[in-house]
Amino acid sequence: MSASLGPKLSFVRFTDDKLDYSDLSSLLSPFQIEKFSFLFKFFDANGNGHIDADSMDGMAEKLRSVSGWSEEDPQFLSLKDNNRVFFECLLDQVKKEKDTEGLEHRSWEEALAPSKMSVTQVSRTAWLHMWARLCKGAAGI
């Protein structure tokens, strides 16, 4: 069989060509960046470019309608609770990431002062940096 008769495959890309991924190239493989970008798009249910509480609610609602659950179904309530906990952990990880930015340029007083930073949403860049830190040394996943 000649190569011209074989199936022509096309792949949908989930990375954003407007974003610069060069700082991630030593931390994540191109495949990992693509995979984590796909997951980001899944969680960004409202498509605003950030994962926030509304995105999590939108994703839960989509899953509820697909599964046929009522709003009072125990499985749906469990899903919403799991999503809330996941989102809190996600915000916590992104906050930890932001707390270390520029740390080497801070004085001891600044570094040890209580942080008043509030994180309510996660951008794709913050999402990818978080996964790069969590997957450090795991290029094969």
C-alpha positions in Angstrom: 0.0 0.0 0.0 1.4 3.4 -0.9 1.7 6.1 1.6 -0.8 8.2 -0.4 -3.6 5.7 0.1 -3.2 5.7 3.9 -5.5 7.6 6.2 -4.8 11.3 6.6 -4.8 12.1 10.3 -5.3 15.5 11.6 -4.9 16.4 15.3 -6.6 19.2 17.2 -4.2 21.3 19.1 -5.1 22.6 22.5 -2.1 24.9 23.1 -2.5 28.6 22.4 -0.2 30.0 19.8 -0.4 33.4 21.5 1.3 32.1 24.6 5.1 31.7 25.0 5.9 28.2 26.3 9.7 28.6 26.0 10.1 28.9 29.8 8.3 25.5 30.1 10.4 23.7 27.4 13.0 22.5 29.9 10.3 21.4 32.5 7.6 19.8 30.3 7.7 17.9 27.0 5.6 19.3 24.1 3.3 16.4 24.6 2.8 17.2 28.3 2.1 20.9 27.5 -0.5 19.7 25.0 -2.0 17.2 27.4 -2.2 19.8 30.3 -3.6 22.4 27.9 -6.4 19.9 26.9 -7.2 19.5 30.6 -7.2 23.2 31.1 -9.8 23.6 28.3 -11.9 20.9 29.9 -12.0 22.7 33.3 -12.4 26.2 31.7 -16.1 25.3 31.0 -17.2 28.9 30.3 -14.2 29.5 27.9 -13.0 32.8 29.5 -9.4 31.6 29.6 -9.4 31.1 33.4 -10.5 28.4 35.7 -12.6 29.9 38.4 -15.6 29.0 40.6 -18.0 29.7 37.6 -15.9 27.3 35.4 -16.2 24.6 38.0 -20.0 25.1 38.3 -20.3 25.1 34.5 -18.4 21.9 34.2 -20.5 20.2 37.0 -23.7 21.4 35.2 -22.5 19.9 31.9 -21.7 16.6 33.6 -25.1 16.6 35.4 -27.0 17.1 32.1 -25.0 14.4 30.3 -25.6 11.9 33.2 -29.3 12.8 33.6 -28.9 13.6 37.3 -31.3 15.9 39.1 -29.9 18.8 41.0 -30.6 16.9 44.3 -29.1 13.6 43.1 -26.5 12.4 45.7 -24.1 11.6 42.9 -24.3 15.2 41.6 -24.0 16.7 45.1 -20.9 14.5 45.6 -19.5 15.6 42.2 -20.0 19.3 43.2 -18.3 18.7 46.6 -15.3 17.0 45.0 -15.0 19.8 42.4 -15.1 22.4 45.2 -12.3 20.6 47.1 -10.3 20.1 43.9 -10.7 23.9 43.1 -9.5 24.9 46.6 -6.4 22.7 46.3 -5.8 24.1 42.8 -6.0 27.7 44.1 -3.7 26.7 47.0 -1.1 25.3 44.6 -1.2 28.4 42.4 -0.9 30.6 45.5 2.2 28.7 46.6 3.6 29.2 43.1 3.0 32.9 43.2 4.4 33.2 46.7 7.8 32.0 45.5 8.0 34.5 42.5 10.8 36.9 43.1 11.7 35.3 46.4 15.4 35.8 45.8 14.9 39.6 45.6 13.0 39.9 48.8 14.3 41.0 52.2 13.9 38.7 55.1 11.2 40.9 56.5 9.3 40.7 53.2 9.8 37.0 52.8 8.6 36.2 56.3 5.7 38.7 56.4 2.2 37.1 56.2 0.9 37.0 52.7 -2.3 38.9 51.9 -2.5 37.6 48.4 -5.8 36.3 47.3 -6.1 33.9 44.3 -9.6 33.4 42.9 -8.8 32.1 39.4 -6.1 30.1 37.5 -4.8 31.2 34.1 -3.4 28.7 31.6 0.1 29.8 32.2 -0.3 29.4 36.0 -1.9 26.0 35.3 1.0 24.8 33.2 3.7 26.1 35.7 1.9 24.4 38.5 2.0 21.1 36.6 5.6 21.6 35.6 6.5 21.9 39.3 4.4 18.9 40.3 5.7 16.7 37.5 9.4 17.7 37.8 11.5 14.8 36.5 8.5 12.9 35.1 9.0 13.6 31.4 7.3 10.3 30.4 3.8 11.0 31.7 
